[in-house]
Each structure stands twice: as structure tokens, then as C-alpha cells.
Amino acid sequence: MDDSSKDLWRLDGRRALVTGASRGIGLAIARALCERGAEVWMTARGRSTLEEAVAELNADGFRAHALAGDVSDADSRSRLIESIGAPLHILVNNAGYNIRKPALAYAGDEVRDIFGTNLMAAFDLSRAAHPALAAAGSASIVNVSSVAGLKHLRTGAPYAMSKAAMNQMTRNLAVEWADDGIRVNAVAPWYIDTPLARQVLDDPDFRAEVLARTPLKRIGRPEEVAATVAFLCLPAAGYISGQTLAVDGGFSIFGF
Ligand SMILES: NC(=O)c1ccc[n+]([C@@H]2O[C@H](COP(=O)([O-])OP(=O)(O)OC[C@H]3O[C@@H](n4cnc5c(N)ncnc54)[C@H](OP(=O)(O)O)[C@@H]3O)[C@@H](O)[C@H]2O)c1
């Protein structure tokens, strides 16, 4: 393999921001980007867990930084982008959460808040990051969506709606920002073993139902989503844009 083909699989010299990076899928993404050579800024609201996660990566010899903040808050987003500066080669919009309920049971600001974190924060952070991403010359946004944005699942409608909108946001921004050298893709995981998913997977009956609907017959690992995200950021994926790639053990293509 010559030097140029090796470079296709590396992120040396690239600067990345990963949201929701203190645990679960986001932390695995930060590690995967570090392992390919990137310098990574990580954000989450809980400062101490975030700082522990960053310290662990730095102890392994990687270059990671903690910037605590709430991506659903406009001031927080501005502070993040200002602190990192330009160029920014990679933005991973991963922070997300859910409140599972029947559609008629949502009250007060619950629906607005789900949209605020899962969708609007990703849209507004992408827009705020645009100058720094464009300054990179070649940049990549990856949105962490869900198979709930492709199919009906028992997640509750607002979460699914936020992820479906994220998939379309991915397509629109991919076209709009192609001339700026910014590729935009999404990954859509099915059940992945994280603190968020354990809330439902700890119920053995629920877990058995999930496995019965999964051709690969196991729950996914955060590292498997992270590897897909890292791939989409690599020069090797330089001709891929606007796609939503399911990381789902075959769930979304499993018919009868
Ligand atoms: N796990 C799955 O099975 C699964 C499946 C499909 C899609 N996903 C998606 O994958 C993403 C990550 O999920 P996960 O399972 O890894 O979740 P998780 O274990 O609950 O971790 C969520 C991360 O996001 C941070 N976060 C949450 N709200 C935030 C906010 N407003 N601002 C900044 N950081 C915030 C959390 O830290 P703080 O709480 O300290 O802020 C934490 O670091 C989500 O978008 C989720 O919808 C997960």
C-alpha cells in the first residue's frame, strides 16, 4: 500500500467535535476518531463524567478536550464553536434523548424539548459550525439518527419524528453544502448497548422481542456505530454524501 492509499484510512491533523460524548455511542465515536489520528473536542452537560471520559482518552495517548455544555442552548452552542475555532474538519451530532409515551400522553414542553435536543440543536450547531467546516476545505458532518426515523418502533412518535427529520436534514444539507466541501451523512442505529437503551433492554421480555426482530440475533455495540461514523469521516468515504446508513444487525430489511 502506498502512502496516499494509507491516508485514505487516517484522520491525522483533523479537528473534530462530538456532541453527547461523555458516555455511550458518543464516547465510542470520540475514541474511534482519536484512534484514526484526529484531535477531538467532546461535549455533554455533566461536567465530571465528561472530564473523566476525556482524561481516559488522554491517558491512552490521544488528544481530547472537554467542553461542557448543553447543545439545546444557543449560548452554549456559540461558546462551543468559538472555543474550538477554525478549521473544523468533523462535526458529529450525536446528543439525543427520548421520553417514551403514547402520542396522547405528552404534556407541556416534552415534545418541543425532544425536538430541541435531537433535531434543532443538530441543525443550529451545523449552521454555527459551517464557517469553520468550510474553512477546512474538506469536512464531514455525521448525524446520529435512528432506525426509529425509518420505521414505526415503540419509541413514541416525537423521537421518531425528530430522527426522520434529521434524515431529511442530512439530505438537504448534503446538497446545499457540497460546494463548500462539506459532506453530510447519518447513521441509523437499532438497539445498541448504552445507558439510554438499557432502560428498556433490562426487561428480559423486551430484549427477547428485540433479538427476535434482529437477523444478527444480538444487540449492537457502541464501537460498531462508532466505526461506521469514523468511516464516513475518512477520506476513504470521500464520495459518500447525503446517506443514512442503518447500523442495525439487518433489522430494517427484515421482512417475512
Ligand atoms: N442506544 C441506542 O440503542 C440508540 C439507538 C438508536 C439511536 N441512538 C441515538 O444515539 C445517540 C446517543 O445515544 P446513547 O444511547 O449513546 O445515549 P446515552 O447513553 O444516554 O448518552 C447520551 C449522551 O448525550 C449527552 N447529552 C444528552 N443531552 C445533551 C444535551 N442537551 N447537550 C449536550 N449533551 C447531551 C449525555 O450527557 P449529559 O446527560 O451529561 O448531557 C451523554 O453524553 C442519541 O442521539 C440516540 O438517539 C441510540
The ligand as an SDF file (V2000), in Angstrom:
LIG
                    3D

 48 52  0  0  0  0  0  0  0  0999 V2000
  -28.5570    3.3560   22.2860 N   0  0  0  0  0  0  0  0  0  0  0  0
  -29.3610    3.0340   21.2920 C   0  0  0  0  0  0  0  0  0  0  0  0
  -29.9040    1.9190   21.2210 O   0  0  0  0  0  0  0  0  0  0  0  0
  -29.6410    4.0470   20.1920 C   0  0  0  0  0  0  0  0  0  0  0  0
  -30.3480    3.5960   19.0650 C   0  0  0  0  0  0  0  0  0  0  0  0
  -30.6090    4.4970   18.0490 C   0  0  0  0  0  0  0  0  0  0  0  0
  -30.1580    5.7940   18.1320 C   0  0  0  0  0  0  0  0  0  0  0  0
  -29.4790    6.2120   19.2350 N   0  0  0  0  0  0  0  0  0  0  0  0
  -29.0470    7.6220   19.2780 C   0  0  0  0  0  0  0  0  0  0  0  0
  -27.6600    7.6640   19.5770 O   0  0  0  0  0  0  0  0  0  0  0  0
  -27.3720    8.8650   20.2800 C   0  0  0  0  0  0  0  0  0  0  0  0
  -26.5960    8.5430   21.5480 C   0  0  0  0  0  0  0  0  0  0  0  0
  -27.3810    7.6530   22.3200 O   0  0  0  0  0  0  0  0  0  0  0  0
  -26.7880    6.8350   23.5460 P   0  0  0  0  0  0  0  0  0  0  0  0
  -27.5540    5.5890   23.6170 O   0  0  0  0  0  0  0  0  0  0  0  0
  -25.3100    6.7890   23.4880 O   0  0  0  0  0  0  0  0  0  0  0  0
  -27.2870    7.8020   24.7360 O   0  0  0  0  0  0  0  0  0  0  0  0
  -26.7360    7.9860   26.2410 P   0  0  0  0  0  0  0  0  0  0  0  0
  -26.0230    6.7760   26.6810 O   0  0  0  0  0  0  0  0  0  0  0  0
  -27.9110    8.4720   27.0270 O   0  0  0  0  0  0  0  0  0  0  0  0
  -25.6830    9.1920   26.0750 O   0  0  0  0  0  0  0  0  0  0  0  0
  -26.1650   10.4540   25.6480 C   0  0  0  0  0  0  0  0  0  0  0  0
  -25.0190   11.4360   25.6470 C   0  0  0  0  0  0  0  0  0  0  0  0
  -25.5320   12.7060   25.2130 O   0  0  0  0  0  0  0  0  0  0  0  0
  -25.3020   13.6960   26.2320 C   0  0  0  0  0  0  0  0  0  0  0  0
  -26.4100   14.6560   26.1400 N   0  0  0  0  0  0  0  0  0  0  0  0
  -27.7270   14.4290   26.2770 C   0  0  0  0  0  0  0  0  0  0  0  0
  -28.4180   15.5740   26.1320 N   0  0  0  0  0  0  0  0  0  0  0  0
  -27.4970   16.5450   25.8740 C   0  0  0  0  0  0  0  0  0  0  0  0
  -27.5810   17.9370   25.6230 C   0  0  0  0  0  0  0  0  0  0  0  0
  -28.7470   18.5730   25.6150 N   0  0  0  0  0  0  0  0  0  0  0  0
  -26.4310   18.6260   25.3870 N   0  0  0  0  0  0  0  0  0  0  0  0
  -25.2230   18.0020   25.4040 C   0  0  0  0  0  0  0  0  0  0  0  0
  -25.0930   16.6770   25.6250 N   0  0  0  0  0  0  0  0  0  0  0  0
  -26.2170   15.9690   25.8520 C   0  0  0  0  0  0  0  0  0  0  0  0
  -25.2280   12.8820   27.5330 C   0  0  0  0  0  0  0  0  0  0  0  0
  -24.5240   13.5320   28.5750 O   0  0  0  0  0  0  0  0  0  0  0  0
  -25.2590   14.5240   29.6190 P   0  0  0  0  0  0  0  0  0  0  0  0
  -26.5240   13.8430   30.0400 O   0  0  0  0  0  0  0  0  0  0  0  0
  -24.2620   14.7340   30.7160 O   0  0  0  0  0  0  0  0  0  0  0  0
  -25.5160   15.7880   28.8440 O   0  0  0  0  0  0  0  0  0  0  0  0
  -24.4330   11.6690   27.0290 C   0  0  0  0  0  0  0  0  0  0  0  0
  -23.0620   12.0040   26.8980 O   0  0  0  0  0  0  0  0  0  0  0  0
  -28.7220    9.5710   20.5180 C   0  0  0  0  0  0  0  0  0  0  0  0
  -28.9210   10.5710   19.5400 O   0  0  0  0  0  0  0  0  0  0  0  0
  -29.7210    8.4430   20.3520 C   0  0  0  0  0  0  0  0  0  0  0  0
  -30.9880    8.9140   19.9360 O   0  0  0  0  0  0  0  0  0  0  0  0
  -29.2050    5.3650   20.2760 C   0  0  0  0  0  0  0  0  0  0  0  0
  1  2  1  0
  2  3  2  0
  2  4  1  0
  4  5  1  0
  4 48  2  0
  5  6  2  0
  6  7  1  0
  7  8  2  0
  8  9  1  0
  8 48  1  0
  9 10  1  0
  9 46  1  0
 10 11  1  0
 11 12  1  0
 11 44  1  0
 12 13  1  0
 13 14  1  0
 14 15  2  0
 14 16  1  0
 14 17  1  0
 17 18  1  0
 18 19  2  0
 18 20  1  0
 18 21  1  0
 21 22  1  0
 22 23  1  0
 23 24  1  0
 23 42  1  0
 24 25  1  0
 25 26  1  0
 25 36  1  0
 26 27  1  0
 26 35  1  0
 27 28  2  0
 28 29  1  0
 29 30  1  0
 29 35  2  0
 30 31  1  0
 30 32  2  0
 32 33  1  0
 33 34  2  0
 34 35  1  0
 36 37  1  0
 36 42  1  0
 37 38  1  0
 38 39  2  0
 38 40  1  0
 38 41  1  0
 42 43  1  0
 44 45  1  0
 44 46  1  0
 46 47  1  0
M  CHG  2   8   1  16  -1
M  END
$$$$
